[in-house]
């Protein structure tokens, strides 16, 4: 079974509108972290936002917020007021065994969602 | 401050040749990762270094792949006897050891095997 599932291969959004990118995850580990990265066509991976499994509040970072629903194992990224520069691939990733000291802290990535912002 | 630096940015080589890819992490980052990004497989973990500990090699796809990290800083990923399926973008990332710290990625090396 895939550990990270992003069901939307591609999304379109009108400039200045909000958009939600879906991410569901699968783990039996109680301590984990969820990360979102943006990859523009130029190729660099840019860290956007982080949510820990024990965090009480949903993470926010500027125009980015994370809709974390632990019981449903979902961690959707919400981008408010979309800009043309938001057009990119977006990857959801998970790190398990966050506080146990075990594991190598490697990230497991989803397949990504290609977001296109329309002027 | 400088980010993660990778070289070369592009590498084209013939099947069967050996290649070396270099990664210079962010100063002060003790953890270093190599990932591979290909169209069919997405982003895959290859290897992880943390300080002077033994590396986690669990993601290396075959014994043709190896990596080292000298002096806790620069890392080199070596692919011997390259095959066409090795064609991909190889990404290096570094981070602080703390579990909730994000990994910062370099721009990658695009490897093409002819």
Interface residues (C-beta under 8 A of the other chain):
Chain A: X33 X35 X37 X42 X43 X44 X45 X46 X47 X50 X52 X91 X93 X95 X98 X99 X104 X105 X106 X107 X108 X109 X110 X111 X112
Chain B: X31 X33 X35 X42 X43 X45 X48 X50 X56 X58 X59 X89 X91 X93 X95 X99 X100 X102 X103 X104 X105 X106 X107 X108 X110
